Amino acid sequence: STVYLNGDYMDAEHAKISPMDRGFLFGDGIYEVIPAYNGDMLGFTAHIERMNNGLNELEIVLNYTPDTWRIICDQLCNKNQGKNFGIYLHVSRGADTKRAHAYPTGITPTVFAYAFEIPEQPVSIIESATTYTVSLEQDKRWQRCHIKSTALLGNVIHYQHGAAAGNKETILYNGLGELTEASSSNVFIVKDGVISTPPLDNQILPGITRWLIINILHSHSELKVHERRISKEELLDADEVWITSATKEVGPVIKINDTLIGTGKPGKTWQRVQSLFTLHKF
Ligand code: PDD
């Protein structure tokens, strides 16, 4: 496949970076995943803003404008075979001459991007939806989960625990027993027709899919959504649970550990919200 590295497009096997890159040595970088359907990106501006917030917080200075990024994303869609893509953007602090914890001055960030094919969009049909069985465990990541850092080992370990149990995600709760998010998704619950999701703070990533869903719900007054603390007991007792991300959209969870959610099938509210989301895309 064709990838982008520091200003050039090249075959993936020709893309090389230094082992002294701080992305490699420290996970010192920021990333994004932007969905593109038939060449149209969803939430592009919000994704770039979130990346810039992360870069600012890490004091990584990069002079790419949103237009620079848009051209890179368009080029990757055009230069690769496929219809729908997840576009991965990655900025690390760059390569130094030595390994030292302090932020070095005068180095150039490394910028890498590639496109991976994603399946046809999720269908909002209860019988044929992609469903998720998930694990549930205490969130043992760091306290800066709002930063979309490339240092994902905490997330990877949580995901792996789920995978080892035959699941496709791991939902997390904090030391107070409150739902935070999942290892690579945000979480929503539905109880008696009311939708809730944890509020934005340092414990979760401000997901763009989460944000799009909340906006869609706000323009449909019959669908109420609350951003509030949710206990792990409420999670397990919910009628519906969804995990959301750029590639999953609204993913219905049918089982958490050994607990069946609702009837063990995607729910009516999921169906409504996923179909509104699909409409919103075009
Ligand atoms: N994951 N929370 C975490 C920890 C995530 O890694 C992600 C996204 C989300 C959802 O964010 P968004 O709706 O903006 O995709 C929430 C990406 C897709 C990944 O790591 O592959």
Residues whose N, C-alpha, C, O or C-beta is under 5 A from the ligand:
A	BS01	PDD	V33 E181 A182 S183 S184 S185 N186 L205 P206 G207 I208 T209 R210 T244 S245 A246
